[in-house]
Amino acid sequence: MILLCRAEEIAPNGAKGVVLGEGADRLDVVVVQKDDKHHAYINSCPHQFIPLEIFPDHFHSADKQHLICSGHGALFEPDTGLCIDGPCEDEFLDRLNIVEKDGGIFLDEARAPEEIAREKRAKRNW
């Protein structure tokens, strides 16, 4: 397991970006807190595979109810990753398995972060 962040680093109903690795093997992750539960996704919009945020840790819409893609304004449910509005409507952010232990939020995937990043890049169709 790989520590993503401490639970207290995420504001209630907030989000935090985490980068694992470097260069071509870099995996961008967004950890979200919604209704006292944490969720993690690959920080990549399904529409054009760009990170959701322009500024560090600014992932939410103005009303703080949804995650928003900075590129085209797609809105995502923070607890499911479902796009409810925008060019990728009805698609999902890629969920990552996490475990919470001793106040930490850990990536709990069978594959290494660089493998996940490579697989995500390979699926791009542009």
Secondary structure, DSSP 8 states (H G I E B T S, - for coil): -EEEEEGGGS-TT-EEEEEES-GGG-EEEEEEEETTEEEEEES--TTT---S-SSTT--B-TTSSSEE-TTT--EE-TTT-BEEESTTTT-B--EE-EEEETTEEEE--SS-HHHHHHHHHHT---
